[in-house]
Amino acid sequence: MVFHHVPPRKRPESAAGANSRPGVLLLNLGTPDDTGYRSVRRYLSEFLSDRRVIEGSPLFWQPILQGVVLTVRPGKSGKAYDRIWDKTHNQSPLRVFTRNQSAQLAQRFAADDVPVAWAMRYGQPSVKQGLHDLMEQGCDRILVMPLYPQYSATTTATANDQFFRALMHLRNQPATRTLPAFPDHPAYIEALAASLRTGLAHLPTPPQMVVASFHGLPKAYVEKGDSYQADCVRTIEALRTAMGMTAETLPLTFQSRFGPTKWLEPYTAPFIEALPEKGIKNIAVITPGFMADCIETLDEIGNEVRDEFMAKGGEHFTLIPCLNDSTPCIDLLEQLARQELAGWL
């Protein structure tokens, strides 16, 4: 009997070189593992200890954080998480939607033999684990995709930082690319417009106003050079154009203030609470800065701001869902990924 040597199957040669395998890593903010006090406290401690998020001196901030903040806030936040928790999967909606985004994007790249993983900047699965998963599948080139349409050092930069920290411990590092912000990318704006049109189409009467609420940021960060505010303006101006709306019918606001410092204005909650006095009692709210629904959208806007609006005389309040795991969202992620993978596929 004669045995013939069969050479191992090789990947097709590309501009990146023979046998190279790219991978994609989606990065989102994070979430506690459950709604219990200890889990929420652990998550908040990691999040609020990030020097990109809280830029003040740790010598001053950490005693406050580890003292009064992490004594009181976990209980309050835990109740908020419980109101929006996905009881079916026993996970936060953010984790469920990010996992679904990763799974659906992986299907889009199955024919290209490009694995897709996902991770959280704070909490689990960790960025280190996401990197490990891709390298275990033979990826020597990795595209990191922070899921933040508008750039900020508090989001995009710290997500990239965490990935680079994981690289620092590797002897053989993969080549890497990072996704830039995409505040007015045509596919992103069209996905937002489609989501808004769908959300409004089923209402018995059109809203008098659609309020766009972005996550807030301390003014001092913008004054130091953070481009977040400018990116938010780019997004809302492009969305107004796509929807044929104006600054009066689609105003820009900022939510989620924390601490005594001045944040970007106008603030979402007081802006919306004042509308019924002006005769605007039928509104919708869209949150374009979030790629997936989370505690800031579902509870802060969907529960707290809604309740205050109705208590002040509002009559109809509609929360437009985030892009989540919708087909337009996956189309957007695929288009962004293919643009950044050019030369690697």
C-alpha positions, 0 to 999 in steps of 0.5 A, spaced: 500 500 500 502 506 498 501 512 502 501 519 498 503 525 502 497 530 502 499 537 504 495 541 509 490 546 506 492 553 506 487 559 506 487 563 500 493 568 499 491 575 500 494 582 500 496 580 507 500 574 506 499 567 505 495 563 511 493 570 515 486 570 518 483 576 520 478 576 526 473 582 528 472 584 536 466 588 538 467 592 544 461 595 548 461 598 555 459 593 560 454 591 565 453 587 571 452 580 571 446 580 575 442 585 579 444 584 586 448 589 590 455 585 590 455 584 582 452 592 581 458 594 586 463 590 583 461 593 576 460 600 578 467 600 582 471 598 575 467 603 571 468 609 576 475 607 577 477 608 570 481 614 569 478 616 562 471 616 565 473 620 572 479 624 570 480 627 577 486 625 582 484 618 585 487 620 591 481 625 592 476 621 588 477 613 590 475 615 598 469 618 595 467 612 590 469 606 595 465 610 601 459 613 600 458 612 592 459 605 592 455 604 599 449 608 596 449 607 588 449 599 587 442 599 591 439 604 587 442 602 580 440 594 582 433 596 582 434 600 576 437 594 572 431 589 575 426 594 572 429 592 565 433 586 566 431 580 560 428 575 565 428 570 559 436 570 558 437 572 565 442 577 563 442 585 561 439 587 554 445 590 553 449 583 553 443 580 549 443 585 544 451 585 543 452 577 543 446 577 538 450 583 534 456 578 534 453 572 532 449 575 526 455 579 524 459 572 524 454 569 519 455 575 514 463 573 515 462 565 515 464 565 507 470 569 508 472 565 514 473 571 519 471 569 526 467 575 530 467 575 538 465 580 543 467 583 549 465 588 554 470 594 557 467 593 564 465 586 566 464 580 562 466 577 557 472 581 558 476 584 552 482 579 554 477 573 553 475 576 547 482 577 544 484 570 547 478 567 543 480 570 536 487 568 537 485 561 539 482 560 532 488 562 529 487 570 528 493 574 527 490 580 524 484 583 529 479 589 527 477 592 534 470 595 533 468 599 539 460 600 538 460 608 539 458 612 533 461 618 536 468 618 539 469 620 546 476 618 550 471 616 555 468 610 551 472 609 544 479 611 547 478 607 554 475 601 550 481 601 545 486 602 551 483 595 554 485 592 548 492 594 548 493 593 555 491 585 553 496 586 547 502 588 552 502 581 555 502 577 549 509 575 546 506 574 539 502 580 538 497 580 532 496 586 527 491 590 529 486 596 527 481 600 530 474 602 528 474 610 527 468 613 530 462 613 524 457 619 527 455 621 520 456 615 516 451 614 511 449 607 513 449 609 520 444 615 518 440 611 514 439 605 519 437 611 524 432 614 520 429 607 518 428 605 526 425 612 527 420 611 521 418 604 523 417 607 530 413 613 528 409 609 523 405 605 528 403 611 532 395 613 532 398 621 531 405 623 529 409 626 535 409 634 535 417 633 537 422 628 536 427 629 542 434 626 540 438 624 547 445 623 547 449 620 553 452 627 557 459 628 558 463 634 562 464 640 559 471 640 561 472 634 557 470 637 551 474 644 552 480 639 553 479 637 546 474 631 546 470 631 539 464 628 542 460 634 542 462 635 535 460 628 533 453 628 536 452 635 532 454 631 526 449 625 527 443 630 529 444 634 523 445 628 518 439 625 521 435 631 520 437 632 513 435 624 512 428 625 516 426 632 513 426 635 520 429 641 523 432 643 530 425 645 532 422 638 531 428 634 532 432 637 538 439 635 541 439 634 548 444 630 553 442 625 559 446 621 564 449 627 568 453 625 574 457 629 580 457 637 581 460 639 575 457 642 568 455 637 563 453 638 556 447 642 555 441 642 554 440 636 559 434 631 557 430 631 563 429 638 564 428 639 557 423 634 556 419 635 563 418 643 561 415 641 554 407 640 556 407 647 559 409 649 552 403 645 549 408 639 547 404 633 550 406 628 544 413 626 543 418 621 541 425 620 544 431 617 540 437 615 543 442 615 537 449 615 541 447 608 543 448 602 539 443 597 543 438 598 549 441 599 556 439 602 562 440 609 560 435 608 554 430 603 557 430 606 564 433 613 565 429 615 559 423 609 558 421 610 565 424 616 569 424 621 564 417 618 561 414 618 568 416 626 569 413 628 563 407 624 564 406 627 571 407 634 568 401 634 563 404 630 557 399 625 554 403 621 549 411 618 550 414 614 545 421 611 546 424 609 539 428 602 540 436 603 539 438 599 533 440 593 537 440 586 533 436 589 527 437 588 520 439 595 518 444 594 524 448 588 522 448 591 515 451 597 518 456 593 522 458 589 516 459 595 511 464 598 517 467 592 518 469 590 510 471 597 509 476 597 515 478 589 513 480 592 506 487 588 504 486 583 509 480 579 506 
